[in-house]
């Protein structure tokens, strides 16, 4: 669905191996299959002539790609670019 609907897909370049060192979260992180999702998406995108980028996760939750600050907590799963006021 991602590759069918988008020409450019961006993932945070998360350090999964470091994240699973937290014994409280390790099982949940491992169960989520983040690495497999990123690899398969990258493979499918390349096959379809689309692009996947991995971006530094620092500050990605608080700044929109357009540069507008967007405060969110961890329960927000989908980012929507805020409307631009002219």
N, CA, C and O atoms as a CHARMM CRD file, in Angstrom:
* protein
*
  344
    1    1 UNK  N      0.81700  -1.18000   0.00000 PROA 1      0.00000
    2    1 UNK  CA     0.00000   0.00000   0.00000 PROA 1      0.00000
    3    1 UNK  C      0.87000   1.25700   0.00000 PROA 1      0.00000
    4    1 UNK  O      0.56700   2.21600  -0.71000 PROA 1      0.00000
    5    2 UNK  N      1.94600   1.26400   0.78600 PROA 2      0.00000
    6    2 UNK  CA     2.81900   2.43900   0.81600 PROA 2      0.00000
    7    2 UNK  C      3.41600   2.72000  -0.55800 PROA 2      0.00000
    8    2 UNK  O      3.39000   3.85400  -1.03700 PROA 2      0.00000
    9    3 UNK  N      3.95000   1.68200  -1.18300 PROA 3      0.00000
   10    3 UNK  CA     4.59200   1.84000  -2.49400 PROA 3      0.00000
   11    3 UNK  C      3.57000   2.19800  -3.57200 PROA 3      0.00000
   12    3 UNK  O      3.88100   2.95400  -4.49300 PROA 3      0.00000
   13    4 UNK  N      2.36900   1.66900  -3.46500 PROA 4      0.00000
   14    4 UNK  CA     1.33100   1.98000  -4.44800 PROA 4      0.00000
   15    4 UNK  C      0.86700   3.43300  -4.35700 PROA 4      0.00000
   16    4 UNK  O      0.51300   4.03800  -5.36900 PROA 4      0.00000
   17    5 UNK  N      0.86900   3.98600  -3.15300 PROA 5      0.00000
   18    5 UNK  CA     0.29500   5.31200  -2.94300 PROA 5      0.00000
   19    5 UNK  C      1.29900   6.46600  -2.87900 PROA 5      0.00000
   20    5 UNK  O      0.90600   7.62400  -3.02000 PROA 5      0.00000
   21    6 UNK  N      2.57700   6.17600  -2.67100 PROA 6      0.00000
   22    6 UNK  CA     3.55200   7.24600  -2.48200 PROA 6      0.00000
   23    6 UNK  C      4.78900   7.02300  -3.35300 PROA 6      0.00000
   24    6 UNK  O      5.23000   5.89000  -3.54200 PROA 6      0.00000
   25    7 UNK  N      5.34200   8.11800  -3.88200 PROA 7      0.00000
   26    7 UNK  CA     6.56900   8.04800  -4.67300 PROA 7      0.00000
   27    7 UNK  C      7.80300   8.11500  -3.79100 PROA 7      0.00000
   28    7 UNK  O      8.86100   7.60800  -4.16200 PROA 7      0.00000
   29    8 UNK  N      7.67300   8.74000  -2.62200 PROA 8      0.00000
   30    8 UNK  CA     8.77700   8.87700  -1.67500 PROA 8      0.00000
   31    8 UNK  C      8.28800   8.48300  -0.29700 PROA 8      0.00000
   32    8 UNK  O      7.29700   9.02100   0.19700 PROA 8      0.00000
   33    9 UNK  N      8.98000   7.54800   0.31900 PROA 9      0.00000
   34    9 UNK  CA     8.64000   7.06700   1.65700 PROA 9      0.00000
   35    9 UNK  C      9.84700   7.31300   2.53900 PROA 9      0.00000
   36    9 UNK  O     10.96900   6.95900   2.17500 PROA 9      0.00000
   37   10 UNK  N      9.62400   7.92100   3.69900 PROA 10     0.00000
   38   10 UNK  CA    10.72500   8.20200   4.62400 PROA 10     0.00000
   39   10 UNK  C     10.50300   7.45300   5.92300 PROA 10     0.00000
   40   10 UNK  O      9.40400   7.43700   6.47800 PROA 10     0.00000
   41   11 UNK  N     11.57400   6.83400   6.39200 PROA 11     0.00000
   42   11 UNK  CA    11.58100   6.15800   7.68100 PROA 11     0.00000
   43   11 UNK  C     12.62100   6.83000   8.56200 PROA 11     0.00000
   44   11 UNK  O     13.64700   7.30800   8.07800 PROA 11     0.00000
   45   12 UNK  N     12.34600   6.86100   9.86000 PROA 12     0.00000
   46   12 UNK  CA    13.39200   7.27700  10.78600 PROA 12     0.00000
   47   12 UNK  C     14.44500   6.18200  10.78600 PROA 12     0.00000
   48   12 UNK  O     14.11000   4.99800  10.83600 PROA 12     0.00000
   49   13 UNK  N     15.70400   6.56200  10.73000 PROA 13     0.00000
   50   13 UNK  CA    16.80000   5.59700  10.72300 PROA 13     0.00000
   51   13 UNK  C     17.06300   5.13700  12.16200 PROA 13     0.00000
   52   13 UNK  O     18.06500   5.50500  12.77600 PROA 13     0.00000
   53   14 UNK  N     16.14900   4.33600  12.67500 PROA 14     0.00000
   54   14 UNK  CA    16.21100   3.89300  14.06400 PROA 14     0.00000
   55   14 UNK  C     17.29000   2.83500  14.25500 PROA 14     0.00000
   56   14 UNK  O     17.52600   1.99800  13.38300 PROA 14     0.00000
   57   15 UNK  N     17.92500   2.88900  15.38900 PROA 15     0.00000
   58   15 UNK  CA    18.93700   1.89600  15.75100 PROA 15     0.00000
   59   15 UNK  C     18.24700   0.79900  16.56200 PROA 15     0.00000
   60   15 UNK  O     18.25800   0.81800  17.79300 PROA 15     0.00000
   61   16 UNK  N     17.64800  -0.15300  15.85100 PROA 16     0.00000
   62   16 UNK  CA    16.84200  -1.19600  16.47300 PROA 16     0.00000
   63   16 UNK  C     17.65300  -1.99800  17.48700 PROA 16     0.00000
   64   16 UNK  O     17.15100  -2.32600  18.56200 PROA 16     0.00000
   65   17 UNK  N     18.89600  -2.31400  17.15300 PROA 17     0.00000
   66   17 UNK  CA    19.73200  -3.10400  18.07200 PROA 17     0.00000
   67   17 UNK  C     19.92200  -2.37800  19.39500 PROA 17     0.00000
   68   17 UNK  O     19.93900  -3.01400  20.44900 PROA 17     0.00000
   69   18 UNK  N     20.06300  -1.06800  19.35800 PROA 18     0.00000
   70   18 UNK  CA    20.20500  -0.29900  20.59600 PROA 18     0.00000
   71   18 UNK  C     18.87900  -0.23200  21.35600 PROA 18     0.00000
   72   18 UNK  O     18.86100  -0.25100  22.58700 PROA 18     0.00000
   73   19 UNK  N     17.78500  -0.15500  20.62500 PROA 19     0.00000
   74   19 UNK  CA    16.47300  -0.03900  21.26500 PROA 19     0.00000
   75   19 UNK  C     16.10100  -1.30000  22.03600 PROA 19     0.00000
   76   19 UNK  O     15.46700  -1.21000  23.08700 PROA 19     0.00000
   77   20 UNK  N     16.47800  -2.46200  21.54100 PROA 20     0.00000
   78   20 UNK  CA    16.09800  -3.70300  22.21700 PROA 20     0.00000
   79   20 UNK  C     16.94400  -3.97500  23.45400 PROA 20     0.00000
   80   20 UNK  O     16.69900  -4.95100  24.16300 PROA 20     0.00000
   81   21 UNK  N     17.91500  -3.14800  23.71800 PROA 21     0.00000
   82   21 UNK  CA    18.70500  -3.29800  24.94700 PROA 21     0.00000
   83   21 UNK  C     17.89700  -2.87600  26.17200 PROA 21     0.00000
   84   21 UNK  O     18.24000  -3.24900  27.29400 PROA 21     0.00000
   85   22 UNK  N     16.84400  -2.11400  25.97200 PROA 22     0.00000
   86   22 UNK  CA    15.94400  -1.74900  27.05900 PROA 22     0.00000
   87   22 UNK  C     15.05900  -2.96200  27.33600 PROA 22     0.00000
   88   22 UNK  O     14.15600  -3.26500  26.55600 PROA 22     0.00000
   89   23 UNK  N     15.31600  -3.65500  28.44300 PROA 23     0.00000
   90   23 UNK  CA    14.61900  -4.92200  28.69900 PROA 23     0.00000
   91   23 UNK  C     13.11100  -4.75000  28.90700 PROA 23     0.00000
   92   23 UNK  O     12.36600  -5.72400  28.79600 PROA 23     0.00000
   93   24 UNK  N     12.64700  -3.53200  29.20800 PROA 24     0.00000
   94   24 UNK  CA    11.21000  -3.30200  29.37600 PROA 24     0.00000
   95   24 UNK  C     10.49200  -3.25700  28.01400 PROA 24     0.00000
   96   24 UNK  O      9.31600  -3.60900  27.92000 PROA 24     0.00000
   97   25 UNK  N     11.19600  -2.82900  26.97800 PROA 25     0.00000
   98   25 UNK  CA    10.58100  -2.65100  25.66300 PROA 25     0.00000
   99   25 UNK  C     11.04400  -3.66400  24.61700 PROA 25     0.00000
  100   25 UNK  O     10.47100  -3.72400  23.52900 PROA 25     0.00000
  101   26 UNK  N     12.05800  -4.45100  24.92200 PROA 26     0.00000
  102   26 UNK  CA    12.69800  -5.31000  23.92000 PROA 26     0.00000
  103   26 UNK  C     11.71700  -6.25100  23.21500 PROA 26     0.00000
  104   26 UNK  O     11.75100  -6.36500  21.99000 PROA 26     0.00000
  105   27 UNK  N     10.85300  -6.91900  23.96300 PROA 27     0.00000
  106   27 UNK  CA     9.93400  -7.86600  23.33800 PROA 27     0.00000
  107   27 UNK  C      8.96800  -7.15200  22.39700 PROA 27     0.00000
  108   27 UNK  O      8.71900  -7.62700  21.28900 PROA 27     0.00000
  109   28 UNK  N      8.42900  -6.03000  22.82400 PROA 28     0.00000
  110   28 UNK  CA     7.48300  -5.29300  21.97600 PROA 28     0.00000
  111   28 UNK  C      8.16000  -4.77400  20.71300 PROA 28     0.00000
  112   28 UNK  O      7.57700  -4.82200  19.63000 PROA 28     0.00000
  113   29 UNK  N      9.37800  -4.28400  20.84500 PROA 29     0.00000
  114   29 UNK  CA    10.10500  -3.77000  19.68600 PROA 29     0.00000
  115   29 UNK  C     10.44200  -4.90800  18.72700 PROA 29     0.00000
  116   29 UNK  O     10.30300  -4.75900  17.51300 PROA 29     0.00000
  117   30 UNK  N     10.87900  -6.03400  19.26200 PROA 30     0.00000
  118   30 UNK  CA    11.21500  -7.18100  18.41600 PROA 30     0.00000
  119   30 UNK  C      9.97600  -7.72200  17.71200 PROA 30     0.00000
  120   30 UNK  O     10.04000  -8.10100  16.54300 PROA 30     0.00000
  121   31 UNK  N      8.86200  -7.76000  18.41400 PROA 31     0.00000
  122   31 UNK  CA     7.61900  -8.26900  17.83100 PROA 31     0.00000
  123   31 UNK  C      7.11100  -7.38200  16.69900 PROA 31     0.00000
  124   31 UNK  O      6.43800  -7.86700  15.78900 PROA 31     0.00000
  125   32 UNK  N      7.42400  -6.09500  16.74400 PROA 32     0.00000
  126   32 UNK  CA     6.89400  -5.14900  15.76300 PROA 32     0.00000
  127   32 UNK  C      7.48000  -5.37700  14.37000 PROA 32     0.00000
  128   32 UNK  O      6.83700  -5.02600  13.38000 PROA 32     0.00000
  129   33 UNK  N      8.67200  -5.94900  14.26300 PROA 33     0.00000
  130   33 UNK  CA     9.26400  -6.24300  12.95900 PROA 33     0.00000
  131   33 UNK  C      9.64300  -5.00700  12.16300 PROA 33     0.00000
  132   33 UNK  O      9.47900  -4.98200  10.94400 PROA 33     0.00000
  133   34 UNK  N     10.15200  -3.97600  12.84100 PROA 34     0.00000
  134   34 UNK  CA    10.51200  -2.71700  12.17100 PROA 34     0.00000
  135   34 UNK  C     11.51600  -2.92700  11.05600 PROA 34     0.00000
  136   34 UNK  O     11.34800  -2.41000   9.95200 PROA 34     0.00000
  137   35 UNK  N     12.55000  -3.67800  11.34400 PROA 35     0.00000
  138   35 UNK  CA    13.62400  -3.88500  10.36200 PROA 35     0.00000
  139   35 UNK  C     13.07400  -4.55400   9.09800 PROA 35     0.00000
  140   35 UNK  O     13.40900  -4.16200   7.98000 PROA 35     0.00000
  141   36 UNK  N     12.23700  -5.55800   9.29100 PROA 36     0.00000
  142   36 UNK  CA    11.65900  -6.26400   8.14900 PROA 36     0.00000
  143   36 UNK  C     10.74500  -5.33300   7.34700 PROA 36     0.00000
  144   36 UNK  O     10.76400  -5.36400   6.11700 PROA 36     0.00000
  145   37 UNK  N      9.95200  -4.51200   8.02200 PROA 37     0.00000
  146   37 UNK  CA     9.08200  -3.56100   7.32700 PROA 37     0.00000
  147   37 UNK  C      9.90800  -2.60700   6.46600 PROA 37     0.00000
  148   37 UNK  O      9.56700  -2.36600   5.30800 PROA 37     0.00000
  149   38 UNK  N     10.98300  -2.06800   7.01800 PROA 38     0.00000
  150   38 UNK  CA    11.81500  -1.12300   6.26400 PROA 38     0.00000
  151   38 UNK  C     12.48100  -1.81400   5.07500 PROA 38     0.00000
  152   38 UNK  O     12.50500  -1.25900   3.97600 PROA 38     0.00000
  153   39 UNK  N     13.02200  -3.01600   5.28000 PROA 39     0.00000
  154   39 UNK  CA    13.69000  -3.74100   4.19200 PROA 39     0.00000
  155   39 UNK  C     12.73400  -4.10700   3.06400 PROA 39     0.00000
  156   39 UNK  O     13.05500  -3.91500   1.89100 PROA 39     0.00000
  157   40 UNK  N     11.57100  -4.62600   3.40800 PROA 40     0.00000
  158   40 UNK  CA    10.61200  -5.01200   2.37900 PROA 40     0.00000
  159   40 UNK  C     10.07100  -3.79100   1.63000 PROA 40     0.00000
  160   40 UNK  O      9.87300  -3.84200   0.41600 PROA 40     0.00000
  161   41 UNK  N      9.83600  -2.70800   2.34700 PROA 41     0.00000
  162   41 UNK  CA     9.36200  -1.48700   1.69400 PROA 41     0.00000
  163   41 UNK  C     10.41800  -0.95500   0.73700 PROA 41     0.00000
  164   41 UNK  O     10.09800  -0.54100  -0.37700 PROA 41     0.00000
  165   42 UNK  N     11.67500  -0.96500   1.16900 PROA 42     0.00000
  166   42 UNK  CA    12.76500  -0.48900   0.31300 PROA 42     0.00000
  167   42 UNK  C     12.87900  -1.36000  -0.94800 PROA 42     0.00000
  168   42 UNK  O     13.07500  -0.83800  -2.04600 PROA 42     0.00000
  169   43 UNK  N     12.75800  -2.66200  -0.79200 PROA 43     0.00000
  170   43 UNK  CA    12.82700  -3.59300  -1.92200 PROA 43     0.00000
  171   43 UNK  C     11.68600  -3.34700  -2.90500 PROA 43     0.00000
  172   43 UNK  O     11.91300  -3.22200  -4.10900 PROA 43     0.00000
  173   44 UNK  N     10.46300  -3.27800  -2.39200 PROA 44     0.00000
  174   44 UNK  CA     9.28700  -3.07400  -3.24500 PROA 44     0.00000
  175   44 UNK  C      9.33900  -1.72000  -3.94900 PROA 44     0.00000
  176   44 UNK  O      8.95800  -1.61000  -5.11400 PROA 44     0.00000
  177   45 UNK  N      9.81100  -0.68900  -3.24400 PROA 45     0.00000
  178   45 UNK  CA     9.90600   0.64900  -3.83400 PROA 45     0.00000
  179   45 UNK  C     10.91400   0.65900  -4.97500 PROA 45     0.00000
  180   45 UNK  O     10.64600   1.24000  -6.02700 PROA 45     0.00000
  181   46 UNK  N     12.05900   0.03100  -4.78700 PROA 46     0.00000
  182   46 UNK  CA    13.07700  -0.02400  -5.83900 PROA 46     0.00000
  183   46 UNK  C     12.52100  -0.73700  -7.06900 PROA 46     0.00000
  184   46 UNK  O     12.75400  -0.30300  -8.19700 PROA 46     0.00000
  185   47 UNK  N     11.79800  -1.81100  -6.85800 PROA 47     0.00000
  186   47 UNK  CA    11.19600  -2.57700  -7.96200 PROA 47     0.00000
  187   47 UNK  C     10.17100  -1.73100  -8.72200 PROA 47     0.00000
  188   47 UNK  O     10.02400  -1.86700  -9.93700 PROA 47     0.00000
  189   48 UNK  N      9.46000  -0.85400  -7.99600 PROA 48     0.00000
  190   48 UNK  CA     8.41200  -0.02100  -8.60300 PROA 48     0.00000
  191   48 UNK  C      8.93700   1.31700  -9.09900 PROA 48     0.00000
  192   48 UNK  O      8.16900   2.13100  -9.61300 PROA 48     0.00000
  193   49 UNK  N     10.25200   1.55700  -8.95100 PROA 49     0.00000
  194   49 UNK  CA    10.82300   2.83200  -9.39000 PROA 49     0.00000
  195   49 UNK  C     10.51300   3.98300  -8.44300 PROA 49     0.00000
  196   49 UNK  O     10.51600   5.14400  -8.85400 PROA 49     0.00000
  197   50 UNK  N     10.24600   3.67200  -7.18300 PROA 50     0.00000
  198   50 UNK  CA     9.94300   4.69400  -6.17600 PROA 50     0.00000
  199   50 UNK  C     11.11400   4.77600  -5.20800 PROA 50     0.00000
  200   50 UNK  O     12.08100   4.02600  -5.34200 PROA 50     0.00000
  201   51 UNK  N     11.03900   5.67100  -4.24000 PROA 51     0.00000
  202   51 UNK  CA    12.18800   5.94200  -3.38600 PROA 51     0.00000
  203   51 UNK  C     11.87000   5.79700  -1.90800 PROA 51     0.00000
  204   51 UNK  O     10.77700   6.13300  -1.45200 PROA 51     0.00000
  205   52 UNK  N     12.85600   5.28500  -1.16600 PROA 52     0.00000
  206   52 UNK  CA    12.78800   5.20200   0.29500 PROA 52     0.00000
  207   52 UNK  C     14.01400   5.91000   0.83400 PROA 52     0.00000
  208   52 UNK  O     15.13100   5.66800   0.37800 PROA 52     0.00000
  209   53 UNK  N     13.80200   6.78900   1.80800 PROA 53     0.00000
  210   53 UNK  CA    14.90200   7.48300   2.46800 PROA 53     0.00000
  211   53 UNK  C     14.85500   7.18200   3.95700 PROA 53     0.00000
  212   53 UNK  O     13.78300   7.03100   4.54200 PROA 53     0.00000
  213   54 UNK  N     16.02400   7.09900   4.55300 PROA 54     0.00000
  214   54 UNK  CA    16.13800   6.91100   5.99200 PROA 54     0.00000
  215   54 UNK  C     16.71500   8.19700   6.56400 PROA 54     0.00000
  216   54 UNK  O     17.81600   8.60900   6.19800 PROA 54     0.00000
  217   55 UNK  N     15.96800   8.82900   7.46400 PROA 55     0.00000
  218   55 UNK  CA    16.37400  10.13000   8.00100 PROA 55     0.00000
  219   55 UNK  C     16.77400  10.00800   9.46700 PROA 55     0.00000
  220   55 UNK  O     16.30400   9.13000  10.19000 PROA 55     0.00000
  221   56 UNK  N     17.64600  10.90300   9.87900 PROA 56     0.00000
  222   56 UNK  CA    18.08300  10.96000  11.26800 PROA 56     0.00000
  223   56 UNK  C     16.86100  11.22100  12.14100 PROA 56     0.00000
  224   56 UNK  O     16.12600  12.17800  11.89300 PROA 56     0.00000
  225   57 UNK  N     16.62400  10.38100  13.16800 PROA 57     0.00000
  226   57 UNK  CA    15.41700  10.52700  13.96600 PROA 57     0.00000
  227   57 UNK  C     15.40800  11.73100  14.91000 PROA 57     0.00000
  228   57 UNK  O     14.36400  12.04400  15.48200 PROA 57     0.00000
  229   58 UNK  N     16.51900  12.39800  15.08400 PROA 58     0.00000
  230   58 UNK  CA    16.58400  13.52200  16.02500 PROA 58     0.00000
  231   58 UNK  C     15.61900  14.62900  15.61100 PROA 58     0.00000
  232   58 UNK  O     15.78000  15.23500  14.55200 PROA 58     0.00000
  233   59 UNK  N     14.62400  14.88800  16.44400 PROA 59     0.00000
  234   59 UNK  CA    13.68200  15.97000  16.21300 PROA 59     0.00000
  235   59 UNK  C     12.60800  15.70300  15.18400 PROA 59     0.00000
  236   59 UNK  O     11.83300  16.60600  14.86700 PROA 59     0.00000
  237   60 UNK  N     12.53200  14.48600  14.64500 PROA 60     0.00000
  238   60 UNK  CA    11.56900  14.22600  13.57400 PROA 60     0.00000
  239   60 UNK  C     10.13000  14.27200  14.06300 PROA 60     0.00000
  240   60 UNK  O      9.22100  14.50300  13.26500 PROA 60     0.00000
  241   61 UNK  N      9.90400  14.06200  15.32900 PROA 61     0.00000
  242   61 UNK  CA     8.53800  14.05600  15.83700 PROA 61     0.00000
  243   61 UNK  C      7.99500  15.45700  16.08400 PROA 61     0.00000
  244   61 UNK  O      6.79100  15.63300  16.27300 PROA 61     0.00000
  245   62 UNK  N      8.86100  16.43700  16.08400 PROA 62     0.00000
  246   62 UNK  CA     8.42900  17.76700  16.46500 PROA 62     0.00000
  247   62 UNK  C      8.50900  18.81100  15.35900 PROA 62     0.00000
  248   62 UNK  O      8.05400  19.93800  15.55000 PROA 62     0.00000
  249   63 UNK  N      9.07500  18.46400  14.21200 PROA 63     0.00000
  250   63 UNK  CA     9.17600  19.42000  13.11800 PROA 63     0.00000
  251   63 UNK  C      8.67900  18.78100  11.83500 PROA 63     0.00000
  252   63 UNK  O      9.12000  17.69600  11.45400 PROA 63     0.00000
  253   64 UNK  N      7.75900  19.46200  11.17600 PROA 64     0.00000
  254   64 UNK  CA     7.22100  18.98400   9.90300 PROA 64     0.00000
  255   64 UNK  C      8.28100  19.15000   8.82400 PROA 64     0.00000
  256   64 UNK  O      9.19600  19.96300   8.96400 PROA 64     0.00000
  257   65 UNK  N      8.15900  18.38600   7.75500 PROA 65     0.00000
  258   65 UNK  CA     9.10100  18.49300   6.64700 PROA 65     0.00000
  259   65 UNK  C      9.08600  19.89400   6.03000 PROA 65     0.00000
  260   65 UNK  O     10.06900  20.32800   5.42900 PROA 65     0.00000
  261   66 UNK  N      7.95800  20.59300   6.18700 PROA 66     0.00000
  262   66 UNK  CA     7.86200  21.96200   5.66800 PROA 66     0.00000
  263   66 UNK  C      8.53700  22.95600   6.60000 PROA 66     0.00000
  264   66 UNK  O      8.62600  24.14000   6.27500 PROA 66     0.00000
  265   67 UNK  N      9.01800  22.49500   7.76100 PROA 67     0.00000
  266   67 UNK  CA     9.72000  23.36100   8.70200 PROA 67     0.00000
  267   67 UNK  C      8.84400  23.89200   9.81800 PROA 67     0.00000
  268   67 UNK  O      9.34900  24.54000  10.73600 PROA 67     0.00000
  269   68 UNK  N      7.55600  23.63900   9.76600 PROA 68     0.00000
  270   68 UNK  CA     6.61700  24.12700  10.76800 PROA 68     0.00000
  271   68 UNK  C      6.68800  23.24500  12.01500 PROA 68     0.00000
  272   68 UNK  O      6.61500  22.02300  11.89000 PROA 68     0.00000
  273   69 UNK  N      6.82900  23.82300  13.22300 PROA 69     0.00000
  274   69 UNK  CA     6.87400  22.99900  14.43800 PROA 69     0.00000
  275   69 UNK  C      5.51500  22.37300  14.73800 PROA 69     0.00000
  276   69 UNK  O      4.48800  23.05200  14.70500 PROA 69     0.00000
  277   70 UNK  N      5.51700  21.08200  15.02700 PROA 70     0.00000
  278   70 UNK  CA     4.28700  20.35200  15.31400 PROA 70     0.00000
  279   70 UNK  C      4.51500  19.53500  16.58400 PROA 70     0.00000
  280   70 UNK  O      5.24600  18.54400  16.56900 PROA 70     0.00000
  281   71 UNK  N      3.89000  19.95200  17.67500 PROA 71     0.00000
  282   71 UNK  CA     4.03800  19.21200  18.93100 PROA 71     0.00000
  283   71 UNK  C      3.13600  17.99200  18.90300 PROA 71     0.00000
  284   71 UNK  O      1.94300  18.09200  18.61900 PROA 71     0.00000
  285   72 UNK  N      3.72800  16.82100  19.20500 PROA 72     0.00000
  286   72 UNK  CA     2.97500  15.56700  19.23300 PROA 72     0.00000
  287   72 UNK  C      3.49500  14.71700  20.37900 PROA 72     0.00000
  288   72 UNK  O      4.65800  14.81300  20.77200 PROA 72     0.00000
  289   73 UNK  N      2.60600  13.88200  20.90400 PROA 73     0.00000
  290   73 UNK  CA     3.09400  12.89500  21.85800 PROA 73     0.00000
  291   73 UNK  C      3.22100  11.55200  21.13200 PROA 73     0.00000
  292   73 UNK  O      2.90000  11.46800  19.94700 PROA 73     0.00000
  293   74 UNK  N      3.67200  10.52900  21.80100 PROA 74     0.00000
  294   74 UNK  CA     3.96000   9.25500  21.15300 PROA 74     0.00000
  295   74 UNK  C      2.71400   8.50100  20.69200 PROA 74     0.00000
  296   74 UNK  O      2.82800   7.53000  19.94300 PROA 74     0.00000
  297   75 UNK  N      1.53300   8.92600  21.12200 PROA 75     0.00000
  298   75 UNK  CA     0.31300   8.25000  20.68100 PROA 75     0.00000
  299   75 UNK  C     -0.07600   8.63900  19.25300 PROA 75     0.00000
  300   75 UNK  O     -0.90000   7.96100  18.63900 PROA 75     0.00000
  301   76 UNK  N      0.49900   9.71300  18.71700 PROA 76     0.00000
  302   76 UNK  CA     0.19700  10.15000  17.36000 PROA 76     0.00000
  303   76 UNK  C      1.00800   9.29900  16.39300 PROA 76     0.00000
  304   76 UNK  O      2.23800   9.32900  16.42800 PROA 76     0.00000
  305   77 UNK  N      0.33200   8.53500  15.52400 PROA 77     0.00000
  306   77 UNK  CA     0.99400   7.59800  14.62500 PROA 77     0.00000
  307   77 UNK  C      1.09800   8.09500  13.19000 PROA 77     0.00000
  308   77 UNK  O      1.94100   7.61800  12.43200 PROA 77     0.00000
  309   78 UNK  N      0.25200   9.04700  12.80800 PROA 78     0.00000
  310   78 UNK  CA     0.26100   9.56300  11.43200 PROA 78     0.00000
  311   78 UNK  C      0.48100  11.06500  11.47900 PROA 78     0.00000
  312   78 UNK  O     -0.22400  11.78700  12.18400 PROA 78     0.00000
  313   79 UNK  N      1.46700  11.52800  10.72000 PROA 79     0.00000
  314   79 UNK  CA     1.73100  12.96100  10.67900 PROA 79     0.00000
  315   79 UNK  C      0.93000  13.59400   9.55700 PROA 79     0.00000
  316   79 UNK  O      0.90200  13.08900   8.43500 PROA 79     0.00000
  317   80 UNK  N      0.29800  14.67600   9.86400 PROA 80     0.00000
  318   80 UNK  CA    -0.40300  15.46700   8.85900 PROA 80     0.00000
  319   80 UNK  C      0.21400  16.86300   8.87500 PROA 80     0.00000
  320   80 UNK  O      0.30300  17.50500   9.92100 PROA 80     0.00000
  321   81 UNK  N      0.63600  17.31600   7.70500 PROA 81     0.00000
  322   81 UNK  CA     1.23400  18.64000   7.59800 PROA 81     0.00000
  323   81 UNK  C      0.18200  19.68000   7.98000 PROA 81     0.00000
  324   81 UNK  O     -0.94600  19.63300   7.49000 PROA 81     0.00000
  325   82 UNK  N      0.55600  20.62700   8.86300 PROA 82     0.00000
  326   82 UNK  CA    -0.42600  21.63000   9.28700 PROA 82     0.00000
  327   82 UNK  C     -0.76900  22.56800   8.12800 PROA 82     0.00000
  328   82 UNK  O      0.06800  22.83300   7.26500 PROA 82     0.00000
  329   83 UNK  N     -2.01600  23.06800   8.11800 PROA 83     0.00000
  330   83 UNK  CA    -2.39000  24.00400   7.04600 PROA 83     0.00000
  331   83 UNK  C     -1.55600  25.27500   7.12400 PROA 83     0.00000
  332   83 UNK  O     -1.30600  25.79800   8.21000 PROA 83     0.00000
  333   84 UNK  N     -1.13800  25.75700   5.99100 PROA 84     0.00000
  334   84 UNK  CA    -0.31600  26.96200   5.92600 PROA 84     0.00000
  335   84 UNK  C     -1.24300  28.16700   5.89600 PROA 84     0.00000
  336   84 UNK  O     -2.15300  28.24400   5.07100 PROA 84     0.00000
  337   85 UNK  N     -1.00200  29.10700   6.80400 PROA 85     0.00000
  338   85 UNK  CA    -1.78200  30.32400   6.85300 PROA 85     0.00000
  339   85 UNK  C     -1.01200  31.40500   6.10100 PROA 85     0.00000
  340   85 UNK  O      0.12100  31.72500   6.46200 PROA 85     0.00000
  341   86 UNK  N     -1.60700  31.95800   5.07900 PROA 86     0.00000
  342   86 UNK  CA    -0.95000  33.00500   4.26800 PROA 86     0.00000
  343   86 UNK  C     -1.38000  34.36500   4.70000 PROA 86     0.00000
  344   86 UNK  O     -0.93200  35.36200   4.13500 PROA 86     0.00000
